[in-house]
Amino acid sequence: MGILVFLLIGAIAGWLAGTIMKGRSFGLVGNIVLGIVGAVVGGLLFDFLGVRSGGFVGSIITATLGAVILLYGARLLR
């Protein structure tokens, strides 16, 4: 059950980040990958800042913020 929640959070966060940054999504698999990588980036950032995010909504916010930062960095490199 945990892996399904993890994938759901990744999909939601990836979709939100795609919507915020580009106005579209990247497909289900792309959203999941973007959300999972974004969760790692957001987790590292929140950990560095000393911020604790808990629960389902906190995880989505953390992953979305990380994915937005990831998309912004990719846009700068392009």
GROMACS elastic network, one bead per residue, 0.5 to 0.9 nm:
[ bonds ]
;  ai    aj funct       b0    kb
    1     4     6  0.53139   500
    1     5     6  0.65560   500
    1     6     6  0.87962   500
    2     5     6  0.52222   500
    2     6     6  0.61834   500
    2     7     6  0.87059   500
    3     7     6  0.61344   500
    3     8     6  0.84986   500
    4     7     6  0.51154   500
    4     8     6  0.60663   500
    4     9     6  0.85753   500
    5     9     6  0.60902   500
    5    10     6  0.84898   500
    5    56     6  0.87530   500
    6     9     6  0.52353   500
    6    10     6  0.62061   500
    6    11     6  0.86843   500
    6    36     6  0.79984   500
    7    11     6  0.60780   500
    7    12     6  0.86020   500
    7    32     6  0.62345   500
    7    33     6  0.87932   500
    7    35     6  0.84306   500
    7    36     6  0.76987   500
    8    11     6  0.50943   500
    8    12     6  0.61636   500
    8    13     6  0.84763   500
    8    32     6  0.76248   500
    9    12     6  0.52126   500
    9    13     6  0.59589   500
    9    14     6  0.83692   500
    9    32     6  0.79208   500
    9    35     6  0.71310   500
    9    36     6  0.79859   500
    9    39     6  0.88611   500
    9    56     6  0.78174   500
    9    57     6  0.89070   500
    9    59     6  0.72004   500
    9    60     6  0.57538   500
    9    63     6  0.76993   500
   10    13     6  0.51949   500
   10    14     6  0.58967   500
   10    15     6  0.84180   500
   10    31     6  0.67476   500
   10    33     6  0.68337   500
   10    34     6  0.70485   500
   10    37     6  0.83144   500
   10    38     6  0.80767   500
   10    39     6  0.74719   500
   10    60     6  0.77137   500
   10    63     6  0.71141   500
   10    64     6  0.84642   500
   11    14     6  0.52044   500
   11    15     6  0.60737   500
   11    16     6  0.85461   500
   11    28     6  0.66046   500
   11    29     6  0.77598   500
   11    30     6  0.82148   500
   11    33     6  0.77202   500
   11    34     6  0.79228   500
   11    35     6  0.59441   500
   11    36     6  0.81275   500
   12    15     6  0.51867   500
   12    16     6  0.61065   500
   12    17     6  0.85839   500
   12    31     6  0.73793   500
   12    32     6  0.76520   500
   12    35     6  0.72321   500
   12    60     6  0.71309   500
   12    63     6  0.89371   500
   12    64     6  0.80762   500
   13    16     6  0.50864   500
   13    17     6  0.60593   500
   13    18     6  0.84897   500
   13    31     6  0.73391   500
   13    32     6  0.77898   500
   13    34     6  0.77637   500
   13    36     6  0.81760   500
   13    38     6  0.78064   500
   13    39     6  0.82316   500
   13    59     6  0.88529   500
   13    60     6  0.56489   500
   13    61     6  0.73934   500
   13    62     6  0.84540   500
   13    63     6  0.56207   500
   13    65     6  0.82162   500
   13    66     6  0.89067   500
   13    67     6  0.71903   500
   14    17     6  0.51422   500
   14    18     6  0.60464   500
   14    19     6  0.84760   500
   14    25     6  0.75694   500
   14    26     6  0.79173   500
   14    28     6  0.87425   500
   14    30     6  0.74976   500
   14    32     6  0.59293   500
   14    33     6  0.73870   500
   14    34     6  0.50449   500
   14    36     6  0.78801   500
   14    38     6  0.76780   500
   14    63     6  0.78924   500
   14    64     6  0.65463   500
   14    67     6  0.65182   500
   14    68     6  0.85358   500
   15    18     6  0.51196   500
   15    19     6  0.60772   500
   15    20     6  0.85658   500
   15    24     6  0.77882   500
   15    25     6  0.52824   500
   15    26     6  0.72514   500
   15    27     6  0.82428   500
   15    28     6  0.82658   500
   15    30     6  0.87963   500
   15    31     6  0.54312   500
   15    32     6  0.81773   500
   15    34     6  0.84669   500
   15    35     6  0.78165   500
   15    64     6  0.85173   500
   16    19     6  0.50444   500
   16    20     6  0.60608   500
   16    21     6  0.85658   500
   16    24     6  0.89468   500
   16    25     6  0.78774   500
   16    31     6  0.87034   500
   16    35     6  0.88961   500
   16    64     6  0.64556   500
   16    67     6  0.87605   500
   16    68     6  0.85820   500
   17    20     6  0.50332   500
   17    21     6  0.59818   500
   17    22     6  0.81293   500
   17    23     6  0.89266   500
   17    24     6  0.89951   500
   17    25     6  0.81079   500
   17    31     6  0.85659   500
   17    34     6  0.83474   500
   17    35     6  0.80158   500
   17    38     6  0.89508   500
   17    63     6  0.88499   500
   17    64     6  0.55701   500
   17    65     6  0.74712   500
   17    66     6  0.86300   500
   17    67     6  0.57829   500
   17    68     6  0.50810   500
   17    69     6  0.88485   500
   17    71     6  0.77733   500
   18    21     6  0.53165   500
   18    22     6  0.55020   500
   18    23     6  0.62861   500
   18    24     6  0.55133   500
   18    26     6  0.68564   500
   18    31     6  0.77575   500
   18    34     6  0.87753   500
   18    67     6  0.83167   500
   18    68     6  0.76544   500
   18    71     6  0.80328   500
   19    22     6  0.56388   500
   19    25     6  0.60163   500
   20    23     6  0.60035   500
   20    24     6  0.81639   500
   20    68     6  0.75118   500
   21    24     6  0.81362   500
   21    68     6  0.67152   500
   21    71     6  0.71093   500
   21    72     6  0.75399   500
   22    25     6  0.78204   500
   22    71     6  0.89863   500
   25    28     6  0.82355   500
   25    30     6  0.81447   500
   25    31     6  0.68714   500
   26    29     6  0.76359   500
   26    30     6  0.50093   500
   26    31     6  0.55464   500
   26    34     6  0.86392   500
   27    30     6  0.52593   500
   27    31     6  0.59199   500
   27    32     6  0.85480   500
   28    31     6  0.51989   500
   28    32     6  0.62248   500
   28    33     6  0.87328   500
   29    32     6  0.51276   500
   29    33     6  0.62094   500
   29    34     6  0.85024   500
   30    33     6  0.52095   500
   30    34     6  0.59764   500
   30    35     6  0.83846   500
   31    34     6  0.50541   500
   31    35     6  0.58778   500
   31    36     6  0.84737   500
   32    35     6  0.50628   500
   32    36     6  0.60706   500
   32    37     6  0.85788   500
   33    36     6  0.51731   500
   33    37     6  0.61484   500
   33    38     6  0.82575   500
   34    37     6  0.53205   500
   34    38     6  0.58066   500
   34    39     6  0.84455   500
   34    63     6  0.88629   500
   34    64     6  0.89952   500
   34    67     6  0.60802   500
   34    70     6  0.82979   500
   34    71     6  0.86882   500
   35    39     6  0.59476   500
   35    40     6  0.86854   500
   35    60     6  0.86497   500
   35    63     6  0.57940   500
   35    64     6  0.66440   500
   35    66     6  0.79792   500
   35    67     6  0.59255   500
   36    40     6  0.65500   500
   36    41     6  0.88223   500
   36    63     6  0.70007   500
   36    67     6  0.82151   500
   37    40     6  0.51805   500
   37    41     6  0.63554   500
   37    42     6  0.85709   500
   37    63     6  0.78663   500
   37    66     6  0.76325   500
   37    67     6  0.68904   500
   37    70     6  0.82146   500
   38    42     6  0.58245   500
   38    43     6  0.81910   500
   38    62     6  0.78534   500
   38    64     6  0.63740   500
   38    65     6  0.70658   500
   38    68     6  0.74094   500
   38    69     6  0.77546   500
   38    70     6  0.65601   500
   39    42     6  0.50552   500
   39    43     6  0.57467   500
   39    44     6  0.83911   500
   39    59     6  0.76303   500
   39    60     6  0.80877   500
   39    61     6  0.88983   500
   39    62     6  0.60878   500
   39    64     6  0.71261   500
   39    65     6  0.80325   500
   39    66     6  0.57639   500
   39    67     6  0.70153   500
   40    43     6  0.50591   500
   40    44     6  0.61380   500
   40    45     6  0.85698   500
   40    62     6  0.87656   500
   40    63     6  0.72508   500
   40    66     6  0.71411   500
   40    67     6  0.88991   500
   41    44     6  0.52312   500
   41    45     6  0.61949   500
   41    46     6  0.86365   500
   41    62     6  0.85353   500
   41    63     6  0.75699   500
   41    65     6  0.83564   500
   41    67     6  0.73053   500
   41    69     6  0.79734   500
   41    70     6  0.75554   500
   42    46     6  0.59849   500
   42    47     6  0.83216   500
   42    61     6  0.85972   500
   42    62     6  0.50694   500
   42    63     6  0.55458   500
   42    64     6  0.75910   500
   42    65     6  0.58992   500
   42    67     6  0.73877   500
   42    69     6  0.81906   500
   43    46     6  0.51634   500
   43    47     6  0.59021   500
   43    48     6  0.84342   500
   43    53     6  0.86748   500
   43    59     6  0.88045   500
   43    62     6  0.63946   500
   43    63     6  0.73933   500
   43    66     6  0.74905   500
   44    47     6  0.50437   500
   44    48     6  0.60604   500
   44    49     6  0.86221   500
   44    66     6  0.87246   500
   45    48     6  0.50787   500
   45    49     6  0.62462   500
   45    50     6  0.85442   500
   45    51     6  0.86256   500
   45    62     6  0.88629   500
   45    66     6  0.77774   500
   46    49     6  0.50509   500
   46    50     6  0.59638   500
   46    51     6  0.50208   500
   46    52     6  0.68497   500
   46    53     6  0.78728   500
   46    62     6  0.75912   500
   47    51     6  0.60416   500
   47    52     6  0.72738   500
   48    51     6  0.77935   500
   52    58     6  0.86431   500
   53    57     6  0.85645   500
   53    59     6  0.64668   500
   53    61     6  0.82810   500
   53    62     6  0.70911   500
   54    57     6  0.75415   500
   54    58     6  0.50177   500
   54    59     6  0.63420   500
   55    58     6  0.53087   500
   55    59     6  0.61593   500
   55    60     6  0.87483   500
   56    59     6  0.51974   500
   56    60     6  0.63652   500
   56    61     6  0.87885   500
   57    60     6  0.50773   500
   57    61     6  0.62159   500
   57    62     6  0.85998   500
   58    61     6  0.50903   500
   58    62     6  0.60973   500
   58    63     6  0.85415   500
   59    62     6  0.50818   500
   59    63     6  0.60429   500
   59    64     6  0.83922   500
   60    63     6  0.51557   500
   60    64     6  0.58941   500
   60    65     6  0.84400   500
   61    64     6  0.51140   500
   61    65     6  0.60427   500
   61    66     6  0.85223   500
   62    65     6  0.52867   500
   62    66     6  0.62243   500
   62    67     6  0.86248   500
   63    66     6  0.51068   500
   63    67     6  0.60557   500
   63    68     6  0.85767   500
   64    67     6  0.50192   500
   64    68     6  0.60782   500
   64    69     6  0.85629   500
   65    68     6  0.51373   500
   65    69     6  0.62519   500
   65    70     6  0.85756   500
   66    69     6  0.51133   500
   66    70     6  0.61124   500
   66    71     6  0.86736   500
   67    71     6  0.61091   500
   67    72     6  0.84674   500
   68    71     6  0.50931   500
   68    72     6  0.60405   500
   68    73     6  0.85415   500
   69    72     6  0.50250   500
   69    73     6  0.61259   500
   69    74     6  0.85880   500
   70    73     6  0.51800   500
   70    74     6  0.62312   500
   70    75     6  0.86273   500
   71    74     6  0.50120   500
   71    75     6  0.60862   500
   71    76     6  0.86378   500
   72    75     6  0.50356   500
   72    76     6  0.62872   500
   72    77     6  0.87605   500
   73    76     6  0.50752   500
   73    77     6  0.63255   500
   73    78     6  0.87106   500
   74    77     6  0.51206   500
   74    78     6  0.62418   500
   75    78     6  0.51291   500
